[in-house]
Amino acid sequence: MDRVPAGEPTPVAQPASAPGIRHWDAPSYDRLSDPMTRWGAEVLSRLPLSPGDTVLDAGCGTGRVTEMLLEKMAGGTVVALDAAASMLTEARRRLARFGGRVTYVDADLLDLAPATLGSSAPVDAVFSTATFHWVLDHDRLFHNLARVLRPGGHLVAQCGAEGNIARLIEAVRATGVERAGAWLYASPDDTRRRLEASGFTDIDVWTHPEPTPIDPAELETYLETVCLRTHVLAMDPDERRAFLTAVADSLGEPVIDYLRLNIVARRG
């Protein structure tokens, strides 16, 4: 995999989850989330599993990757956690066939503790894709994950890296609308430091690019639902539509310049 030099993390305004993290158009996201599902399948291939394991899917979304996780597991159970009730509604629908093998938890990762998971804690592994960059305090995030993970348990995750969607961010700035992005795109070096401070070992952290073409007919809906969701939350419908059209025009080629941060570690 292509290793990208590390740098400083994107500054954030406050140590909290992103504003609006609980507000998602889950049906639209489910329809548009093929890129995230594709990445999730690759990340899932790195997760060691043993029969009977309990795995925390930290940010399960609508359950598309959770479904693949359950199909891969030899028995065992999954804790499907998300901070958005709308996402969990979709996940419950998709995963209904797995019955009691899935426990659903509506919670913010910054509030995660063993009590949050009840009898499911400690879990044998933590798996997460396309979620951690919405959490603005990664020190607290990894501390919380370590608290619910058994000693020797695995953490396998992927999220946006420092430099993620840089071209799209420039397209937003070109519209003249100055809105801070509610995300944390961290560097590999800072992520490694945070993991070590939280008691993780056997750490491997790297980045790789995932330039993703979007159907031009879907681009504005994709931007609204996925990339610029927190930008447009406070806009009225007319302002929102004009803004998204301006960003799409400024972007030009309908390709989102994703840069992924990959995490593999074990709790010491």
N, C-alpha and C positions, 0 to 999 in steps of 0.2 A: 504493500500500500504506500501511496505517496505521502511522505512525511512533510509537513509544512512547518517552518520555523515558528516558534512561539513568540508571543508579545504580551503586552499588557492587556488586561481585561477591559471590556467596554465599561465606562463608569456608569454607576446607577445612582439614583437619587435617594433611595431608602432601602433598608433591608426588609423587604416584604415580598409577597407574591405580586405578580403584575396586576395592576388595576384592571378589573373586568375579567379576571381569570375564570370566574364562575359563569360568565355569560358567553355561550357559544351557540351558534346555529348548527346543532349537531347533525340533523339530516343533510344539510348542505355539505358540512365537513365530511361526512361519511361518503358522500358521492364524489367528492373532490380529492380524497386522501390516498389515491393510488401511489403517489411518490412516497409518502410516509409508510405505507404498507410494504412497498418494495424494500425500502431501507430496513424496516423492522424485521423482515424475513432474513435478511443478511445478518443483522445483529443477533437474532435469535439463534443462528447457527453457531454462535460463539458461547452459548450458555450451557455449561455442564449440568446435566440432569440425572438424578438417580430415582429409581422407582419409589413412589410414595412421597416425593418432595412436596413442600408447600412453597410456592413462588409468589412474591408480591409484584404485581404489574403496576409500577408507580407512574400513573398517568395513563390509564387504559384507553381513554378516549371512547370511541364507539365500539371497541372490542374486536376490530378486524385483526390486529396482530395477536391479541389475547386468544382468539379462536385458534390461530396457528400454534400458539404455545400449548394450549390444551390438547390439541391433536398430536403434538410431538411428545407430550409427557406420557410415561407409562403409569397410568393411574395418577395419584397425587391430586393436589388441589391448588387453586389460584385465588389470591386475593386481588380483586379488580378494584383499584383505588383511583378516584378522580375527584377533582374539586368542583366539577360542573355537573349538576344534577341532570342536565339535558344529555350529556355524554353517557352517563350511567343508564339513563332510560333506553338509549339506543343499544348499549352493551347488553343490558338484560334481555332485550328482544333477540339479539343475535346469538347470545350464549345460552338461551333457555334450554337447549337440548342437552347441555352438560349438567343440568340439575344441581345437586348438592356439591359438585366439585368446584363451584365458584361461590365465593363470598364477595358481596359488593360493599364498598366503603366510600362514603361521601366525605372527603376530608382534604384539607390543604397539607401538602408535604411539609410545610414549615410548622405545622401543629402535630406532626406524626410522632407517636410514642407507642410503646408496647400496649398500653391500654386501648389505643385506637384500633388495634387489630384483634383485641380480645384473645380468645383461645388459639388463634392462628399464629400468635407471636411466641417465640421467635421464628421467623421464616428461614428456609434453607437457601433462598436466593432472592435477589432483587433484580428485576428486569425493567428497563424503561427506554422508550424511544420518543423523540420529538416533544419532550416535556420539560427537561431541566432548565432550558433557557427562559422559561416563563417564571422561574423561581429566582427571585432577586437576591437571595442570601445563600450562596453555595456552601459557606462554612456551616451554617445551621442545617442546611439540607443534608450534607454528608454525615454530620453528627447524628441527625435523626435516623437516617438509614442504618447507620452502624448500631443504633440502639435496638432496632427491631430485627437485625440479622444475626443469626447464630454465629459463634466463633467458627471460622473456617468457611463460612458461607460466601457465595459469589455475588458480586455486583457486576452486571453487564448492561451497558447503557450507551445511548447516542443522543446528541442534541445539537443545537446550533453552536458553532465555534466562533471565536474572535475572527472578524472579517466576513461573517455570514451575511448574505444578501446586501453586500456593500453597494453593488450597482443599483439595486432597488432603492436603497436609502438615498443615494444621490438623485434618483428620479423623483423621490418625494421632495427633497430639498429644492429641486429645480422648479417645482410648482409654486414656490414661495410660501408654502404652508409649513411653519416651524412647529412640529409636534414631536416630543421626545418619544422614542420607542420604549415600550415597557417590556424590556427583556434584558437578559445578561448573557452575552456571548463571551465565554471565558476562553483563556488560552490553555494549552496543554500544561505549561509549567505551573500556572496558578492552580489548575485542577489537581495536578499531582500533589502540590503542597497541601491543599485542603484535604485531600484523601488521606495523606500521611498523618495530618494533625487529628483526623477522626479515627485513627487506628487501623486503616486499611494497609495491606501489604500486597506483594506480587502485582504491583500496579503497572499497567501499560495504558498510556494515553496518547492518542495521535489524531490528526485531522486528515480529511480528504475531501476534494471538491465533488459536488453532485449537481452540475448545471442541469436544470430541469425545464424542458420546453413545456409550455402550457398552451392548450388550444386557444387561439386568439378569441374565439367566440365566448370562452369561459374566463378570460383573463381578469376582467374587472370583478366578477363574482369570486374568483379565486383570491384575488387581493383582499377583497372585503372580508371573506370568510376565514382566511388563513393568515396571510402575512401582515395585513394592516388593520386587523380587527380592533385592536385597542386604540389605533389612531382615529377611527371613525365612530367610535361608540357615542360620543357626545354631539355628533353632527346631525342636523336635520336631514331628511331624505334628499332634498335638492342639493344641499351643500355636499353631501356624501357622494352623490352621483357625479357631480362636477369634479370633485377631487379625484375620484377613482379614474375617471376618463382622462384627466390631466396627467396622472401618474402613468397610466398605460401608454399614453402618447409619448411622454418623456422617456419611458423605458425603451421604446422602439421594439427591438426584437423580443418576442414574448418568451423569454427564458429567465428563470429565477436562478440567481447565482448562489446556490446553497453551498455552504462549507460545513461539514459535519465534524463534531467532536466525539470521538470514540473512547469509551472507558471500559477497561477490564480490570477488576481488582478482587481481592479477597479480604474478608474481615479477619484481623489478627486475633 
